[in-house]
């Protein structure tokens, strides 16, 4: 110390040692003394941010207890039910912060004590209330089939990340800013809003096998428009598996299956018969729309019911039956599945309502081999082509996909 000596009766703890060091540091040779009749050094000043009595506090905003003179020796924060809030002191013990976000619609009470060269100070008390959202939305990270993207899972090279909100989002840009996708190796990609509740993310081209993907939706505390706030954060990580791409060509009536670029199986198929049926004001087409699909889910058996897409079961072409070894690739129920009654047509004639019929051996093999996100390209079929809403994410040209971002 620069020519200044300090005397204290006891010096045993970290807190007091810290104060001794601070108090005994001076650029002058002697310590100033208070004038006769005046007070000595000021007591530690403890402040709470936000201030005492504050309302509508952002639970992710600055929440801090600090001492402008001396250090903090004890800080306790509880909600209105007495539940304690975990926190941590800075290394110099001059500030305390909660270790996690606070909750919506809570009143928090703070009690803090400190110590300085003049001795203990406190307790200091304050309280504040966090904001109460008029509405909240929960977000789910899923496949296009609606299943959660399993943390640590393996998915196909055509995987599309779906951010599904359970409320309509008034401010899509505010929401999209909170949706972050990182990959190893880096892969550029973009969000595309299907509607007010669903944003999809994909790269320009199919994923490379082995790519590691992490998704972090940090929506908690975010104002998403018209009083709507994010309910909680969501995150997941997964890896891209081997390249599975199947090409169904209606000119040959064959499905060629490729793994990592190598042809491993050829399966005769019977696809949509074509034509349409007018049911009320709705036109139902019986083609297999051309486009790029991905595996959504599968079941054995699956109950297939034509009434689910508007064709009454008791109509001329209606049906309801259990179908085995069914792998779904579209939102409206196009499957690759077993159908023994059309084995005669598989490889030469289209007879289905839109599905790809296979024999038992091929349907079972494909069912067991495929995983969510695998690619199925359907080519040279007549009738309307696949639509983006119908698991047709990859049919959207890249420039249009990027334009579907709220941040474009």
C-alpha positions in Angstrom: 0.0 0.0 0.0 1.2 3.5 -0.8 2.3 4.9 2.5 -1.0 4.1 4.3 -1.5 1.8 7.2 -4.9 0.2 8.3 -5.7 -1.2 11.7 -8.7 -3.5 12.3 -9.4 -5.6 15.4 -10.4 -8.8 13.4 -9.8 -9.9 9.8 -11.1 -13.4 9.3 -13.4 -13.7 6.3 -13.4 -13.2 2.5 -15.9 -10.4 2.8 -13.9 -8.4 5.3 -10.6 -9.0 3.5 -12.0 -7.7 0.3 -13.2 -4.5 2.0 -9.8 -4.1 3.7 -8.1 -4.3 0.4 -10.5 -1.8 -1.1 -10.4 0.5 1.8 -6.7 0.5 2.3 -5.9 1.5 -1.3 -5.1 5.2 -1.7 -3.1 7.4 -4.1 -2.4 9.9 -1.3 0.0 9.5 1.6 -2.6 9.9 4.4 -6.3 9.1 4.7 -8.7 12.0 4.8 -10.5 12.5 8.1 -14.1 13.7 8.5 -14.4 17.2 9.7 -15.6 17.7 13.3 -19.4 17.2 13.6 -19.7 15.4 10.2 -20.6 11.8 9.5 -18.0 9.2 8.7 -17.9 7.0 5.6 -21.3 6.3 4.0 -23.0 3.0 4.6 -23.1 0.6 1.7 -25.8 1.5 -0.8 -27.8 -1.6 -1.9 -30.0 -1.2 -5.0 -32.4 -3.6 -6.7 -33.0 -3.5 -10.4 -35.9 -3.1 -11.3 -36.8 -0.6 -8.6 -39.0 -1.3 -5.6 -42.7 -1.4 -6.6 -42.0 -1.8 -10.4 -44.8 -3.4 -12.4 -44.9 -5.3 -15.8 -41.2 -6.2 -15.5 -39.7 -8.2 -18.4 -38.7 -11.5 -16.9 -35.7 -11.6 -19.2 -34.7 -8.0 -18.6 -32.0 -6.8 -16.2 -32.6 -8.3 -12.7 -29.9 -7.5 -10.3 -29.0 -6.7 -6.7 -25.9 -4.6 -6.3 -23.8 -2.8 -3.7 -22.2 0.5 -4.7 -20.1 0.6 -1.5 -18.8 -2.5 0.2 -20.0 -6.0 -0.7 -23.2 -8.1 -0.5 -23.2 -10.8 2.3 -26.6 -12.2 1.8 -29.3 -12.0 -0.9 -32.6 -13.9 -1.0 -35.3 -13.6 -3.7 -38.6 -15.4 -3.5 -41.9 -15.3 -5.4 -45.3 -14.7 -3.8 -45.6 -18.3 -2.7 -42.2 -18.2 -0.9 -40.4 -20.3 -3.6 -36.7 -19.2 -3.6 -35.0 -18.0 -6.8 -31.5 -19.4 -7.4 -28.9 -16.8 -7.9 -25.1 -16.2 -8.0 -22.8 -13.5 -6.7 -20.2 -11.9 -8.9 -16.6 -12.8 -7.9 -16.1 -9.5 -6.1 -19.5 -9.9 -4.3 -20.7 -6.6 -5.4 -23.7 -7.9 -7.4 -26.1 -10.8 -7.4 -28.2 -12.1 -10.4 -30.7 -15.0 -10.8 -29.2 -18.0 -12.6 -32.4 -18.5 -14.7 -35.3 -16.5 -16.2 -38.0 -15.3 -13.9 -41.6 -16.3 -14.5 -44.5 -14.4 -15.9 -47.2 -13.0 -13.6 -45.2 -13.2 -10.3 -44.4 -10.8 -7.5 -40.8 -11.2 -6.3 -39.5 -10.1 -2.9 -35.8 -9.3 -2.3 -34.0 -9.2 1.0 -30.3 -8.2 0.9 -27.6 -7.4 3.4 -24.1 -6.0 3.0 -21.0 -4.9 4.8 -18.5 -2.1 4.4 -15.6 -0.7 6.4 -18.1 0.7 8.8 -19.8 -2.6 9.5 -23.0 -4.5 8.5 -25.8 -2.8 6.7 -29.3 -4.0 6.1 -31.5 -5.8 5.7 -32.7 -4.0 2.6 -36.0 -5.0 1.2 -37.8 -4.5 -2.2 -40.4 -6.1 -4.4 -41.5 -6.0 -8.0 -44.0 -7.7 -10.3 -43.3 -9.3 -13.7 -45.6 -8.8 -16.7 -48.8 -10.8 -17.3 -49.2 -11.8 -21.0 -52.7 -11.6 -22.4 -51.9 -14.9 -24.2 -49.0 -17.4 -24.5 -48.0 -19.8 -27.2 -46.1 -23.1 -26.9 -43.8 -24.2 -29.7 -43.1 -27.8 -30.8 -40.1 -28.9 -33.0 -41.4 -31.7 -35.2 -41.0 -33.6 -38.4 -43.5 -32.9 -41.2 -45.3 -36.0 -39.9 -46.0 -34.1 -36.6 -43.7 -36.3 -34.4 -41.2 -34.6 -32.1 -37.7 -34.3 -33.5 -36.1 -36.7 -31.0 -33.0 -35.3 -29.3 -30.1 -37.5 -30.5 -32.3 -39.1 -33.3 -31.3 -39.9 -36.8 -33.2 -38.6 -39.8 -33.2 -38.7 -43.6 -31.5 -36.4 -46.0 -34.8 -34.8 -46.9 -35.6 -33.8 -43.3 -37.6 -30.6 -42.9 -37.6 -28.9 -39.5 -41.1 -27.8 -38.4 -41.6 -25.1 -35.8 -45.3 -25.5 -34.8 -46.9 -22.9 -32.6 -50.2 -23.7 -30.9 -51.4 -20.2 -31.4 -51.5 -18.0 -34.5 -48.5 -15.7 -34.6 -49.3 -12.0 -35.4 -45.6 -11.0 -35.7 -43.9 -13.7 -37.8 -40.6 -11.7 -38.0 -40.4 -11.5 -34.2 -40.9 -15.2 -33.9 -38.5 -16.2 -36.7 -35.7 -14.1 -35.0 -36.0 -16.5 -32.1 -35.7 -19.7 -34.3 -32.0 -20.7 -34.7 -30.6 -23.6 -36.7 -26.9 -24.5 -36.5 -25.2 -27.3 -38.4 -21.9 -29.1 -38.5 -20.6 -28.7 -41.2 -22.3 -25.3 -41.9 -25.3 -25.6 -44.2 -27.2 -22.5 -45.4 -31.0 -22.7 -45.1 -34.1 -20.7 -44.6 -37.5 -20.7 -42.8 -40.6 -20.7 -44.9 -44.0 -19.9 -43.3 -46.7 -22.4 -44.4 -49.3 -20.4 -42.4 -49.6 -18.4 -39.2 -48.7 -21.4 -37.0 -46.1 -23.4 -38.9 -42.7 -22.4 -40.1 -40.5 -25.0 -42.0 -36.7 -24.9 -42.3 -34.7 -26.7 -45.0 -31.4 -26.3 -46.9 -31.3 -25.6 -50.6 -30.3 -29.2 -51.4 -30.7 -32.5 -49.6 -28.7 -32.8 -46.4 -25.3 -34.5 -46.6 -25.1 -37.7 -44.5 -23.5 -37.3 -41.1 -24.5 -33.6 -40.8 -25.2 -32.6 -37.1 -28.1 -30.3 -36.6 -29.1 -28.3 -33.6 -32.3 -26.3 -33.3 -32.9 -23.7 -30.6 -36.2 -21.8 -30.3 -35.7 -19.2 -27.6 -39.2 -17.8 -27.5 -39.7 -17.4 -23.8 -40.2 -13.8 -22.9 -40.5 -12.8 -26.6 -43.4 -10.5 -27.6 -44.8 -12.1 -30.7 -47.5 -9.5 -31.4 -50.8 -8.4 -30.0 -49.9 -9.3 -26.4 -48.8 -12.9 -27.3 -45.7 -14.1 -25.6 -43.6 -17.3 -25.9 -44.5 -19.8 -23.2 -41.1 -21.6 -23.0 -38.0 -22.3 -25.0 -37.5 -25.5 -27.1 -34.4 -27.1 -28.4 -33.3 -30.4 -30.0 -30.3 -31.9 -31.8 -30.2 -34.7 -34.3 -28.0 -36.2 -37.0 -28.6 -36.9 -40.7 -28.3 -40.6 -41.6 -27.3 -42.3 -44.8 -28.8 -41.0 -48.1 -32.0 -42.8 -48.9 -33.6 -41.6 -52.1 -36.3 -43.6 -53.9 -37.5 -42.6 -57.4 -40.9 -43.8 -58.6 -41.3 -43.4 -62.4 -44.8 -43.8 -63.8 -43.4 -44.5 -67.3 -41.8 -47.7 -66.1 -44.1 -48.4 -63.1 -41.0 -49.1 -61.0 -39.6 -47.7 -57.7 -35.8 -47.6 -57.8 -34.3 -47.3 -54.3 -30.9 -45.8 -53.8 -28.7 -45.8 -50.7 -25.7 -43.3 -50.7 -26.1 -43.1 -54.5 -26.1 -46.9 -55.1 -29.2 -48.7 -56.5 -30.1 -51.4 -53.9 -33.6 -52.4 -54.9 -36.2 -52.1 -57.7 -39.8 -52.5 -56.8 -42.7 -52.8 -59.3 -45.6 -50.5 -58.4 -49.1 -49.5 -59.3 -49.8 -45.8 -58.8 -52.8 -43.5 -59.1 -55.3 -44.5 -61.9 -55.9 -40.8 -62.8 -59.2 -39.0 -63.4 -61.4 -37.3 -60.8 -64.7 -37.4 -58.9 -66.9 -34.4 -58.1 -68.2 -34.6 -54.5 -70.3 -31.6 -53.7 -68.1 -28.6 -54.4 -64.9 -30.6 -54.1 -63.0 -32.2 -56.9 -61.1 -35.3 -55.8 -58.2 -36.5 -58.0 -57.0 -40.1 -58.3 -53.6 -39.4 -59.6 -50.3 -39.7 -57.7 -49.0 -36.1 -57.8 -45.5 -35.7 -59.2 -43.0 -34.0 -56.9 -40.5 -34.6 -54.1 -41.9 -36.2 -50.9 -40.3 -37.4 -47.7 -41.2 -40.2 -45.4 -43.5 -38.9 -42.7 -44.4 -41.9 -40.6 -45.5 -45.6 -41.0 -47.8 -48.2 -39.5 -48.7 -51.8 -39.8 -51.5 -51.9 -40.3 -53.0 -48.5 -41.1 -56.8 -48.0 -41.4 -57.3 -46.2 -44.7 -60.6 -44.4 -44.9 -61.5 -42.4 -48.1 -63.8 -40.2 -46.1 -60.8 -38.5 -44.5 -60.2 -36.7 -47.8 -63.8 -36.2 -48.8 -64.7 -39.4 -50.6 -67.6 -41.1 -48.8 -66.9 -44.8 -47.9 -70.3 -45.8 -49.5 -69.6 -44.0 -52.7 -68.6 -45.8 -56.0 -64.8 -45.5 -55.3 -65.0 -45.2 -51.5 -63.2 -47.6 -49.1 -62.3 -48.3 -45.5 -59.9 -51.1 -44.8 -56.8 -52.1 -42.8 -53.6 -52.0 -45.0 -50.3 -53.6 -44.0 -46.7 -52.3 -44.2 -47.7 -48.7 -45.0 -45.1 -45.9 -45.2 -46.7 -42.5 -45.5 -45.3 -39.7 -47.7 -48.1 -37.1 -47.9 -50.3 -35.2 -45.6 -53.5 -36.4 -47.3 -52.6 -40.1 -47.1 -50.4 -41.2 -49.9 -48.5 -44.4 -48.8 -46.2 -47.0 -50.2 -48.0 -50.1 -49.0 -48.8 -53.7 -49.4 -51.8 -54.6 -51.6 -51.9 -58.2 -52.8 -55.0 -57.7 -54.9 -53.0 -55.4 -57.4 -49.9 -57.5 -57.7 -51.0 -58.3 -61.3 -50.9 -54.6 -62.1 -47.7 -53.7 -60.3 -45.1 -52.9 -62.9 -47.5 -52.3 -65.7 -50.8 -50.6 -64.8 -52.0 -47.8 -62.5 -55.0 -48.9 -60.4 -54.8 -47.1 -57.1 -56.5 -43.9 -55.7 -53.0 -42.3 -55.4 -50.9 -44.6 -53.3 -48.0 -46.7 -54.5 -49.1 -50.4 -54.3 -46.3 -52.9 -53.6 -46.2 -56.7 -53.0 -45.8 -58.0 -49.5 -42.0 -58.6 -49.7 -41.3 -55.1 -51.1 -43.7 -53.3 -48.8 -42.3 -55.0 -45.7 -38.7 -54.3 -46.8 -39.3 -50.6 -47.6 -41.2 -50.2 -44.3 -38.3 -51.6 -42.3 -35.6 -49.8 -44.3 -37.0 -46.3 -44.4 -36.8 -43.6 -41.7 -38.5 -40.2 -41.3 -37.0 -37.6 -43.8 -36.1 -40.2 -46.5 -36.7 -38.8 -50.0 -39.3 -40.2 -52.4 -39.3 -38.6 -55.8 -42.4 -39.3 -58.0 -42.0 -38.6 -61.7 -44.0 -38.6 -64.9 -47.5 -39.0 -63.4 -50.5 -37.2 -64.9 -52.8 -34.8 -63.1 -52.1 -32.0 -60.6 -48.7 -31.9 -59.1 -47.8 -32.0 -55.5 -48.5 -28.9 -53.3 -46.2 -27.4 -50.6 -48.9 -27.9 -47.9 -49.0 -31.6 -48.7 -45.5 -32.5 -47.6 -44.2 -30.8 -50.7 -41.5 -28.6 -49.1 -38.8 -29.8 -51.6 -41.0 -28.9 -54.6 -40.8 -25.2 -53.8 -38.0 -23.5 -55.8 -35.2 -22.2 -53.6 -35.8 -18.5 -54.4 -39.5 -18.9 -53.6 -38.6 -20.8 -50.4 -36.4 -18.0 -49.3 -39.1 -15.4 -50.1 -41.3 -17.3 -47.7 -39.2 -16.2 -44.7 -40.6 -13.3 -42.6 -37.1 -11.9 -42.6 -36.6 -12.0 -46.3 
